[in-house]
Amino acid sequence: MEVNGLPLHVLLVHIVVVLVPVAALCAVATAAWPAARRRLGIVTPLLALANMVLVPIVTDAGEWLQQRVPATPLIAQHVALGLTLYPWTIAVFVFAALQWAWFFFVDRAGSPRRPSIVVRRIVLIALIVVSVGLAIGSIVDVVLIGEAGSRAIWQNSFSPTPLPTTTP
């Protein structure tokens, strides 16, 4: 669980911090913007799938690291919050996969299964509402987890004013 002497958790967490919001925002763009839908296609569910693979790895690496640092209330808070991210990544993946299937197999010009305009509009509104909810939830969760982790590491560990420099 180390890479070049650094804990794997602190290296991989940066990928998750970027990838979770990107996947969630891509899901919103796919639902709300036809041009993004055409360009993103299967990319959004694949990004969400990557999160489903990475988040447990980062969590396991975090549990390994937790056993090697002093226990503090701030670390306990970070750990507790960190465990809330995986359900969000599952939800975003399931949503992104279903949304992709809807637009690729059902709501496609020339498709024999294409429903009426009324049904398509209702589904589109539902997709936008759900994608925005999932994006807000998962992004807020990432921010809360990251903020708790930053506090656990950095709170009271630096001086707010520059330290005097010493000359040799």
C-alpha positions as CSV (number, residue, x, y, z in Angstrom):
1,M,0.0,0.0,0.0
2,E,3.0,2.3,-0.6
3,V,4.5,3.8,-3.8
4,N,8.0,5.1,-3.5
5,G,7.6,5.4,0.3
6,L,4.3,7.3,0.1
7,P,0.9,5.9,1.2
8,L,-1.1,4.8,-1.8
9,H,-4.2,6.5,-0.4
10,V,-2.8,10.0,-0.6
11,L,-1.8,9.4,-4.2
12,L,-5.0,7.7,-5.5
13,V,-7.4,10.0,-3.7
14,H,-6.5,12.8,-6.1
15,I,-7.8,10.7,-9.0
16,V,-11.1,10.1,-7.2
17,V,-11.4,13.8,-6.2
18,V,-11.3,14.6,-9.9
19,L,-13.1,11.7,-11.5
20,V,-16.2,11.5,-9.3
21,P,-17.3,15.1,-10.1
22,V,-16.3,14.7,-13.7
23,A,-18.5,11.6,-14.1
24,A,-21.4,13.3,-12.3
25,L,-21.1,16.4,-14.4
26,C,-20.9,14.3,-17.6
27,A,-24.2,12.6,-16.5
28,V,-25.8,16.0,-16.2
29,A,-24.5,17.2,-19.5
30,T,-25.6,14.0,-21.2
31,A,-29.1,14.4,-19.8
32,A,-29.5,18.1,-20.5
33,W,-27.4,18.8,-23.7
34,P,-27.9,16.8,-26.9
35,A,-24.5,17.8,-28.3
36,A,-22.7,16.5,-25.2
37,R,-24.9,13.4,-25.3
38,R,-23.6,12.7,-28.9
39,R,-20.0,13.4,-27.9
40,L,-19.9,11.6,-24.6
41,G,-21.8,8.5,-25.5
42,I,-20.4,5.5,-23.6
43,V,-17.7,7.7,-21.9
44,T,-19.9,8.7,-19.0
45,P,-20.8,5.2,-17.9
46,L,-17.2,4.2,-18.3
47,L,-16.0,7.1,-16.1
48,A,-18.6,6.1,-13.5
49,L,-17.5,2.5,-13.7
50,A,-13.9,3.6,-13.1
51,N,-15.1,5.3,-9.9
52,M,-16.8,2.1,-8.8
53,V,-13.5,0.3,-9.2
54,L,-11.3,3.1,-7.7
55,V,-13.3,4.1,-4.6
56,P,-13.0,0.7,-2.9
57,I,-9.2,0.7,-3.7
58,V,-8.8,4.1,-2.2
59,T,-10.9,3.2,0.8
60,D,-8.8,0.1,1.4
61,A,-5.6,2.1,1.1
62,G,-7.1,4.6,3.6
63,E,-7.9,1.8,6.1
64,W,-4.3,0.6,5.7
65,L,-3.0,4.1,6.4
66,Q,-5.4,4.6,9.3
67,Q,-3.7,1.7,11.1
68,R,-0.4,3.5,10.8
69,V,-1.2,7.0,12.0
70,P,-2.3,8.1,15.5
71,A,-6.0,8.0,16.0
72,T,-7.7,11.4,16.2
73,P,-11.3,12.6,16.1
74,L,-10.5,14.4,12.8
75,I,-9.2,11.1,11.2
76,A,-12.3,9.3,12.6
77,Q,-14.5,11.9,10.9
78,H,-12.6,11.6,7.6
79,V,-13.0,7.8,7.7
80,A,-16.7,8.0,8.5
81,L,-17.3,10.4,5.7
82,G,-15.1,8.4,3.3
83,L,-17.4,5.4,3.7
84,T,-20.3,7.4,2.3
85,L,-18.8,7.9,-1.2
86,Y,-19.2,4.3,-2.6
87,P,-23.0,4.4,-2.6
88,W,-22.9,7.6,-4.6
89,T,-20.5,6.1,-7.1
90,I,-22.8,3.1,-7.5
91,A,-25.8,5.3,-8.0
92,V,-24.0,7.5,-10.6
93,F,-22.8,4.4,-12.5
94,V,-26.3,2.8,-12.5
95,F,-27.9,6.1,-13.6
96,A,-25.2,6.7,-16.3
97,A,-25.6,3.2,-17.7
98,L,-29.4,3.4,-17.8
99,Q,-29.3,6.9,-19.3
100,W,-26.9,5.7,-22.0
101,A,-29.1,2.7,-22.7
102,W,-32.1,4.9,-23.0
103,F,-30.5,7.3,-25.5
104,F,-28.7,4.6,-27.4
105,F,-31.3,1.9,-27.7
106,V,-34.7,3.6,-27.1
107,D,-34.7,7.3,-27.8
108,R,-32.8,7.2,-31.0
109,A,-34.1,8.5,-34.3
110,G,-35.3,5.7,-36.5
111,S,-35.6,3.3,-33.6
112,P,-38.7,1.1,-33.7
113,R,-38.9,1.3,-29.9
114,R,-38.8,5.1,-29.9
115,P,-41.7,6.3,-27.6
116,S,-44.0,9.3,-28.2
117,I,-42.7,12.8,-27.7
118,V,-44.7,13.2,-24.5
119,V,-43.0,10.1,-23.0
120,R,-39.6,11.2,-24.2
121,R,-40.0,14.7,-22.6
122,I,-41.1,13.2,-19.3
123,V,-38.2,10.8,-19.3
124,L,-35.8,13.7,-20.3
125,I,-37.1,15.8,-17.4
126,A,-36.7,12.9,-15.0
127,L,-33.1,12.2,-16.3
128,I,-32.2,15.9,-15.8
129,V,-33.6,16.0,-12.3
130,V,-32.0,12.8,-11.2
131,S,-28.6,13.6,-12.7
132,V,-28.5,17.0,-11.0
133,G,-29.4,15.4,-7.7
134,L,-26.7,12.7,-8.1
135,A,-24.2,15.4,-9.2
136,I,-24.9,17.6,-6.2
137,G,-24.9,14.7,-3.7
138,S,-21.7,13.1,-5.0
139,I,-19.8,16.4,-5.4
140,V,-20.8,17.6,-2.0
141,D,-19.7,14.3,-0.5
142,V,-16.3,14.5,-2.2
143,V,-15.8,18.0,-0.9
144,L,-16.8,17.1,2.7
145,I,-14.6,14.0,2.7
146,G,-11.6,16.0,1.2
147,E,-12.1,18.8,3.7
148,A,-12.2,16.4,6.6
149,G,-9.0,14.7,5.3
150,S,-7.3,18.0,4.9
151,R,-8.2,19.1,8.4
152,A,-7.0,15.7,9.8
153,I,-3.6,16.3,8.2
154,W,-3.1,20.0,8.3
155,Q,-5.0,21.5,11.2
156,N,-2.6,22.9,13.7
157,S,0.4,21.6,11.8
158,F,1.6,24.9,10.3
159,S,2.1,28.5,11.3
160,P,-0.2,31.1,9.8
161,T,2.7,33.5,9.6
162,P,6.0,32.8,7.9
163,L,8.7,31.3,10.2
164,P,11.9,33.3,10.5
165,T,14.5,32.1,8.1
166,T,17.9,31.1,9.4
167,T,21.0,31.9,7.4
168,P,24.0,29.5,7.5
